Amino acid sequence: MQRLIHWLESHQVACSWKHYFGFECPGCGMQSAFIALLKGNLAESFQYFPALVPMIFMLLMLLVHLLFKLPHGAQIIKILFIFTSSIMVISYIIKLFIQLT
């Protein structure tokens, strides 16, 4: 696991949005959050990208629904998508507000 974490840390992709426009994109911090989550540091992961854990849960739920055809799986996935998207939008607005002040 340590080799994977080291490899991920040394191969992070720079944000082209931030490079061209000078401020972070809505997905900035996702790579660092994933690495922090692999290290077992949930608080640090949340600070980098608050929507990561709900996003992973949503993707796992999607996979389970595709494999087992859950009766209300599509509805659950829609709710998880709205929840995850809301977290992304709210955290991005807060991040932009903090950067501007």
N, C-alpha and C positions, 0 to 999 in steps of 0.2 A: 504494500500500500504506500509506503514511503517513497518508493521509486516512482509510482504513478503521480503522487502529489508533487514531487520534485520536477518531474517532466512537465506537468501542467503549469507549474509556476514559471518554468523557464520558457514556455511556449505560449504565453498569453498574447492575444492579438490586441493591438492598439485600436482604439475607437476612431474610425475615420471621420465620424460626425464631429467629435470633439476637435479633431485636428483641423477640419475645414471651417467649422462655425465657432469654435472657441468655447463651447459649453457642452455639457454631457448630454448624451441621448437617453431615452427612457430605459435602455437596457444596460447602461454603464454600471459596472459593479457586479454583473452576473457571474463573470468568470471568477473573480475574487471571492464572491459569496459561495460559489460551489466548492472552491478549494478550502475555504474556512469550514464548510459543512463536512467535507471529507476528513478534515483534521478533528472534527468533533466539537468545534466551537460555534454553537448555534447563535449566540449573541453577536459575535463578530459577523457571521453570515448575514444576520438580520440587518446589521448596520450597513453593510455593503449593498444589499439588494433584498428588501423586505418581502418581495413576492416569490422568492425562490422556493421555499418549502411548499406554499400552496400550489405553485406551478408544477412541482414534482408530483405532488399528490394528485393533481388534476390529470397529469399525463399517465400516472399509474392507473387511475380510475378509467381513463380512456382505453388503455390496454386491456384491463380486466373486462370492460364492457365489450370490446371487440372480440375477445376470446370466448366469453361466456354468455353474451347476449342478455344482460341483466334487464329485468322488466322495466325498471325506471332509470336505467343507466344513462340514457340520453338527456333526460331532465336533470339528473344529478350533475352531469358534465356541464350542461349549460349554466347551472347555478355556480359551479366551481369556476367556470370561465369568467363569469361576471364578477365574482368575488376576487379572483386573481387580477383581472384587468383593473378593477377599482383600486386595489392596493398599488398596482403599478402607476396608475395615473395620479393618485393622491401623493405617493412618495416622490414622484417626479416633480410635481408642482411644489412640494415642500423643498426638494433639493434645489430647484431653480430659484425659489424665493431666498433660500439661504445663500446661494451663490451671488445673487444680485445685491444683497445687503452687506 
